[in-house]
């Protein structure tokens, strides 16, 4: 077998492989000798079939098997012998000429094919002694714990009927009938519906018009469905709702005591506070972790400058660009609305893709050199976390990870990366700094590796952290109208 390098340009490699016809024929004859004693052909005793007859009947199919085995196994062996790692699956090209292929299968022509690939560059690891990070820490106050408990307690809050007019925070029990252009629509009718004014569960402008109503009142409310409303037949349209108020109730005062703790499934209020403190600290800890990780990655980015495999960068860019355009489409915005152009955005996100690939290679090298591994138990925990996010779809998700090539790697990669970051945190200089909640949640370039210039709609980092702290998970929403199609907690 001949292995000839025909291209070595940057990270690109092209290898021509030639296996002489006589070698292929020898392999085929060895395979035929094994088959000869096993085949059963009418007119011949077992083991007495002439080799020439076996070759005539099975030669080409056996040769095809040999070619497939060589194409499958040789590329990795060749790269191993050359001491190279391919960034992606090597591209294999062989003749498409039928006559030439027929000659190969008949052992009348050499088997030739070409491997094209990009190598992963050799990375010389550098000392991390000069990396310094600041770890921001928030001290959780008793007031914040109580505030969070009060928010949680809203789901267990009781209401007492009152005779006066409805005010913000009151619960209104009502019947309603929604109409568009004078016609009732699906999902626009309900009886004995309960709504807490100010909860923002109904479409914008609806709840405010309930203020001042009392039991027995009737009113026609006019609102406009948001342009992005999920039901296309209602999006952007003006609607009226015939309202009949059945009861107005004011919220009972919430007291943080053992009784409240019991309602929330905890025996003692001190235990409840301990749980809530832990949740808040965990949420802040996640933000702290991301900011520390960002600092490490930024400094690694300065330490390591090398060419990244273009195919990996292309794939990463396509993933980013697809998400950017999805975000734009969902928000109804354009690049101009974000004070940029498509060309400028492409350049910025291309640079981001290159950075991600380069840092990914660096972290991979650090992890491999340190012998970091992802255990089966860690993989199972990650898979279980995925299943929890999609209740009722467990089987489909399991089938996806079992049957989709590379799917398991999507579970392994983030675990591996976090373990490498843990290793680096144990080696770099870390200074703790006590900060306020607002300082910790300050928006300083979301996710750390986004371009500084804003090229597409993004939810602010602070807002994301606030959402996490308040348990707002933006889950799938409920029925059509007049409620928002938005997560409600869900206390209904």
C-alpha positions in Angstrom: 0.0 0.0 0.0 1.3 3.4 -0.9 0.4 6.5 1.1 1.3 9.7 -0.8 0.8 13.2 0.7 -0.4 15.4 -2.2 -1.3 18.5 -0.2 0.0 20.1 3.0 -1.2 23.7 3.1 -1.8 25.2 6.5 -4.1 22.7 8.3 -5.3 21.2 5.1 -4.1 17.7 4.1 -4.7 15.5 1.1 -3.5 11.9 1.0 -3.6 9.6 -2.0 -3.8 5.9 -1.1 -3.0 3.2 -3.6 -3.4 -0.5 -2.9 -2.1 -2.7 -5.8 -4.5 -5.0 -7.6 -2.3 -8.0 -6.8 -2.7 -7.2 -3.0 -6.4 -6.9 -3.4 -6.6 -10.1 -5.3 -4.5 -11.9 -2.6 -6.9 -10.6 0.1 -9.9 -11.8 -2.0 -8.3 -15.2 -2.5 -7.8 -15.6 1.3 -11.5 -14.7 1.9 -12.6 -17.1 -0.9 -10.6 -19.9 0.7 -12.5 -19.4 3.9 -15.9 -19.1 2.0 -15.1 -22.2 -0.1 -15.5 -24.6 2.9 -18.8 -23.0 4.0 -20.9 -22.5 0.9 -23.5 -25.0 -0.2 -23.9 -25.2 -4.0 -26.1 -27.7 -5.7 -24.0 -30.4 -7.5 -21.0 -30.1 -5.3 -20.2 -31.8 -2.0 -19.4 -29.5 1.0 -15.8 -28.3 0.8 -15.4 -29.6 -2.8 -16.5 -26.5 -4.7 -13.8 -25.5 -7.1 -12.1 -22.2 -6.2 -12.7 -20.9 -9.7 -16.4 -21.5 -9.4 -16.6 -19.8 -5.9 -14.7 -16.9 -7.3 -17.0 -16.6 -10.3 -20.1 -16.6 -8.0 -18.8 -14.5 -5.0 -15.6 -12.8 -6.1 -17.0 -9.4 -6.9 -19.2 -9.3 -3.8 -16.3 -10.3 -1.6 -14.1 -7.6 -3.3 -16.8 -5.0 -2.6 -16.8 -6.0 1.1 -13.0 -5.7 1.1 -13.2 -2.2 -0.5 -15.8 -1.1 2.1 -13.7 -2.4 5.0 -10.6 -0.6 3.7 -12.5 2.7 3.2 -13.9 2.3 6.7 -10.8 1.3 8.6 -7.7 2.7 6.7 -8.3 6.5 7.2 -8.0 6.3 11.0 -5.0 4.0 10.8 -3.3 6.3 8.3 -3.9 9.3 10.5 -2.6 7.4 13.6 0.6 6.5 11.7 1.1 10.1 10.7 0.4 11.3 14.3 -2.4 13.5 13.1 -6.0 14.2 14.4 -8.6 15.1 11.9 -10.9 18.0 12.9 -13.8 16.4 11.2 -14.6 13.1 9.4 -12.1 12.9 6.5 -13.7 13.3 3.0 -13.0 10.2 0.9 -13.0 10.3 -2.8 -12.7 7.4 -5.2 -13.5 6.7 -8.8 -17.1 7.1 -9.9 -16.3 5.6 -13.4 -18.3 2.4 -13.7 -15.7 0.7 -16.0 -12.9 1.6 -13.6 -14.9 0.4 -10.6 -15.6 -2.9 -12.4 -11.8 -3.4 -13.0 -11.1 -2.8 -9.3 -13.8 -5.4 -8.3 -12.2 -7.8 -10.7 -8.7 -7.2 -9.3 -7.6 -5.8 -12.7 -6.9 -2.3 -11.4 -5.3 -0.8 -8.3 -7.7 0.5 -5.6 -7.1 4.2 -5.3 -8.8 6.8 -3.1 -8.0 10.2 -1.7 -8.4 11.5 1.9 -9.0 15.2 2.4 -9.1 16.6 5.9 -8.0 19.4 8.2 -5.7 18.5 11.1 -6.2 19.7 14.6 -3.2 22.0 15.2 -0.6 21.0 17.8 -1.2 23.0 20.9 1.7 23.7 23.3 0.2 24.3 26.7 1.2 27.5 28.5 1.5 28.3 32.2 -1.6 29.7 33.7 0.3 31.3 36.6 -0.4 34.8 35.2 -4.2 34.3 35.0 -6.0 36.3 37.7 -9.8 36.3 38.2 -12.1 38.1 40.6 -14.9 36.0 42.0 -17.9 38.1 42.9 -19.8 37.0 46.0 -23.2 38.2 47.2 -24.2 37.9 50.9 -27.9 36.9 51.0 -29.8 39.1 53.5 -32.7 38.1 55.7 -34.8 40.7 53.9 -34.1 39.1 50.5 -35.0 35.6 51.9 -38.3 37.0 53.3 -39.1 38.7 50.0 -38.5 35.5 48.1 -40.7 33.5 50.5 -43.5 36.1 50.1 -43.3 35.6 46.3 -43.5 31.8 46.8 -46.3 32.2 49.2 -48.5 33.9 46.6 -49.3 30.5 45.3 -50.8 29.6 48.7 -52.3 33.0 49.5 -55.9 33.1 50.6 -58.4 35.7 49.6 -61.4 37.2 51.4 -64.5 38.4 49.6 -65.1 42.2 49.9 -67.9 44.6 49.0 -65.8 47.4 47.7 -64.3 48.1 44.3 -61.5 45.9 42.8 -58.0 47.3 43.3 -54.5 46.2 42.2 -53.7 42.9 43.9 -57.4 41.9 44.4 -58.7 38.7 42.9 -61.7 39.1 40.5 -64.0 36.1 39.8 -65.8 36.6 36.5 -67.5 35.3 33.4 -66.2 36.6 30.1 -66.9 36.2 26.4 -64.4 37.4 23.8 -65.3 38.6 20.3 -63.4 39.7 17.3 -65.4 41.7 14.7 -68.4 40.9 16.7 -67.9 37.1 16.5 -67.0 34.9 19.4 -63.7 32.9 19.0 -62.3 29.6 20.3 -60.8 29.9 23.7 -62.3 33.3 24.4 -65.0 32.2 26.8 -64.8 31.2 30.4 -67.0 31.0 33.5 -65.9 31.6 37.1 -62.5 32.6 35.9 -60.2 33.9 38.7 -57.7 36.6 38.0 -55.4 38.6 40.4 -55.1 42.1 39.1 -51.5 42.9 38.4 -50.4 39.3 37.8 -50.0 40.1 34.1 -51.6 36.7 33.2 -54.0 38.1 30.7 -53.2 40.0 27.5 -51.9 43.6 28.0 -54.6 46.2 28.9 -57.1 43.6 30.1 -56.4 43.6 33.9 -56.2 47.4 34.3 -59.8 47.7 33.1 -61.0 45.6 36.0 -59.9 48.1 38.5 -62.9 49.9 40.1 -65.4 47.1 39.3 -67.4 45.4 42.0 -69.5 42.2 42.3 -72.5 42.4 40.0 -70.9 44.9 37.6 -70.9 44.3 33.8 -68.5 45.9 31.4 -67.2 45.5 27.9 -63.4 45.6 27.8 -61.6 46.4 24.6 -58.0 45.2 24.0 -55.6 44.5 21.2 -53.8 41.1 20.9 -50.0 41.5 20.6 -48.7 41.2 17.1 -46.6 38.2 18.2 -49.5 36.4 19.8 -49.2 32.6 19.0 -52.7 32.2 17.7 -52.4 33.7 14.1 -56.1 34.3 13.8 -55.9 36.7 16.8 -52.5 38.2 16.5 -52.6 42.0 16.2 -56.4 42.1 16.2 -58.7 44.3 18.4 -61.1 42.3 20.6 -63.9 43.0 23.0 -64.7 41.0 26.1 -68.1 41.0 27.8 -67.4 40.9 31.5 -69.7 39.9 34.4 -68.0 40.3 37.8 -69.2 37.7 40.3 -66.8 38.4 43.2 -64.0 40.7 44.3 -61.7 39.4 47.0 -58.7 41.0 48.7 -55.6 39.1 49.6 -55.1 38.0 53.2 -52.0 39.2 54.9 -49.1 36.9 54.5 -47.2 36.1 57.6 -43.9 34.2 57.5 -44.4 31.6 60.2 -44.6 27.9 60.7 -48.2 27.8 59.4 -47.0 29.3 56.1 -44.1 26.8 56.0 -46.5 23.9 56.5 -48.7 25.2 53.6 -45.6 25.1 51.5 -44.7 21.6 52.5 -42.1 22.3 55.1 -42.5 21.7 58.8 -40.7 24.8 60.3 -40.2 28.3 59.0 -36.5 28.1 59.8 -36.2 25.1 57.5 -38.1 27.0 54.8 -35.7 29.9 55.2 -32.8 27.6 55.0 -34.1 26.1 51.7 -34.8 29.5 50.2 -31.4 30.8 51.2 -29.8 27.8 49.5 -31.8 28.4 46.3 -30.8 32.0 46.2 -27.2 31.3 46.9 -27.2 28.6 44.1 -28.7 31.0 41.6 -26.2 33.7 42.4 -23.5 31.1 42.4 -24.4 30.2 38.9 -24.0 33.8 37.8 -20.7 34.0 39.7 -19.5 30.9 38.0 -20.3 32.2 34.6 -18.5 35.5 35.2 -15.4 33.7 36.6 -15.4 31.3 33.6 -15.7 34.2 31.3 -12.6 35.8 32.8 -10.6 32.6 32.4 -11.7 32.2 28.8 -10.9 35.8 28.0 -7.4 35.4 29.3 -6.9 32.0 27.5 -8.0 33.8 24.4 -5.1 36.2 24.8 -2.7 33.4 25.5 -3.5 31.2 22.6 -3.5 32.5 19.0 -3.5 29.9 16.2 -5.3 28.9 13.1 -8.5 26.9 13.7 -9.8 24.2 11.4 -12.1 26.1 8.9 -14.7 23.3 8.8 -15.2 23.5 12.6 -15.4 27.2 12.4 -18.0 27.0 9.6 -20.1 24.5 11.5 -20.0 26.7 14.7 -20.8 29.8 12.7 -23.8 28.2 11.1 -25.2 27.2 14.5 -24.8 30.7 15.8 -26.2 32.4 12.6 -29.2 30.1 12.6 -30.0 31.1 16.1 -29.5 34.8 15.4 -31.9 34.7 12.5 -34.4 32.7 14.5 -34.3 35.4 17.2 -34.7 38.2 14.7 -37.7 36.4 13.1 -39.4 35.8 16.4 -38.9 39.4 17.5 -40.0 40.8 14.2 -36.8 42.9 14.0 -34.1 43.4 11.4 -30.3 44.0 11.6 -31.0 47.7 11.0 -33.2 47.7 14.2 -30.2 46.5 16.1 -28.0 49.3 14.8 -25.9 47.0 12.5 -25.9 45.4 9.1 -26.1 41.8 8.1 -22.5 42.0 6.7 -21.2 43.5 10.0 -23.1 40.9 12.0 -21.7 38.1 10.0 -18.1 39.3 10.6 -18.7 39.6 14.3 -20.3 36.2 14.7 -17.7 34.6 12.5 -15.1 36.0 14.9 -17.1 34.6 17.8 -17.3 31.1 16.1 -13.5 31.2 15.6 -12.9 32.1 19.2 -15.2 29.3 20.4 -13.5 26.7 18.3 -10.1 27.8 19.3 -10.9 27.9 23.0 -12.7 24.5 22.7 -9.5 23.0 21.3 -7.4 24.6 24.1 -9.7 23.3 26.8 -9.8 19.8 25.2 -6.0 19.7 25.2 -5.8 20.9 28.8 -8.3 18.2 29.8 -6.6 15.4 27.9 -3.2 16.2 29.3 -4.7 16.3 32.8 -6.4 13.0 32.2 -9.9 14.4 32.8 -12.7 12.0 32.0 -16.5 12.1 32.0 -17.9 9.2 33.9 -20.9 7.1 32.9 -22.7 8.3 36.1 -22.2 12.0 35.0 -23.5 11.2 31.6 -26.6 9.5 33.1 -27.2 12.6 35.4 -27.0 14.9 32.4 -29.4 12.7 30.4 -31.8 12.6 33.3 -31.7 16.4 33.5 -32.7 16.5 29.8 -35.6 14.2 30.4 -36.9 16.4 33.3 -37.1 19.4 30.9 -39.5 17.6 28.6 -42.1 15.6 30.7 -44.1 13.2 28.5 -41.4 13.1 25.8 -38.9 10.8 27.7 -39.1 8.0 25.1 -38.4 10.3 22.1 -35.5 11.9 23.9 -34.0 8.6 24.8 -34.4 7.3 21.3 -32.7 10.5 20.0 -29.6 10.0 22.1 -29.5 6.3 21.4 -29.9 6.6 17.6 -28.4 9.9 16.7 -24.6 9.9 15.9 -22.8 12.5 18.0 -25.8 13.1 20.3 -24.0 11.6 23.3 -21.1 14.0 22.7 -23.5 16.9 23.2 -24.0 15.6 26.8 -20.3 14.9 27.3 -18.8 18.2 26.0 -20.3 20.6 28.6 -19.5 18.3 31.5 -15.9 17.9 30.3 -15.6 21.7 29.8 -16.8 22.4 33.3 -14.4 19.9 34.8 -11.5 21.6 32.9 -12.7 25.0 34.3 -12.7 23.5 37.8 -9.1 22.3 37.2 -8.0 25.8 36.1 -9.8 27.5 39.0 -7.6 25.4 41.3 -4.5 26.7 39.6 -5.1 30.3 38.7 -5.1 33.3 41.2 -8.7 33.8 42.5 -9.7 36.9 44.6 -13.1 36.9 46.2 -14.9 40.2 46.2 -18.2 40.9 48.0 -20.6 42.8 45.8 -24.3 43.7 45.8 -26.9 41.8 43.9 -27.1 44.6 41.3 -23.4 44.5 40.8 -23.3 40.8 40.3 -26.2 40.9 37.8 -24.8 43.8 35.9 -25.0 43.2 32.1 -21.4 43.1 30.8 -21.7 41.3 27.5 -24.1 38.4 27.8 -22.5 35.0 28.1 -19.1 36.4 28.0 -18.1 35.4 24.5 -20.6 37.5 22.5 -19.2 40.3 20.4 -19.2 43.6 22.3 -21.4 45.2 19.6 -25.0 44.1 19.6 -25.9 42.4 16.4 -29.1 40.6 17.2 -31.8 40.7 19.9 -30.7 39.3 23.2 -32.2 39.1 26.6 -30.1 41.0 29.0 -27.9 38.9 31.3 -29.3 40.7 34.3 -32.8 40.0 33.2 -31.9 36.3 32.8 -30.4 36.2 36.3 -33.5 38.0 37.7 -35.7 35.5 36.0 -33.8 32.6 37.5 -33.9 34.2 41.0 -37.7 34.7 40.7 -38.4 31.2 39.2 -39.7 32.6 35.9 -38.8 29.8 33.5 -40.7 31.0 30.4 -42.4 27.7 30.1 -45.0 26.8 27.5 -48.2 28.7 27.9 -51.8 28.0 28.5 -55.0 28.4 26.6 -55.7 31.0 23.9 -57.4 34.0 25.3 -57.7 36.3 27.0 -54.6 34.9 28.8 -51.1 35.5 27.6 -49.6 32.3 26.3 -47.1 32.5 29.0 -45.9 30.6 32.0 -47.9 31.4 35.1 -46.2 29.4 37.8 -48.8 27.8 37.8 -51.3 28.7 40.5 -54.4 28.4 38.4 
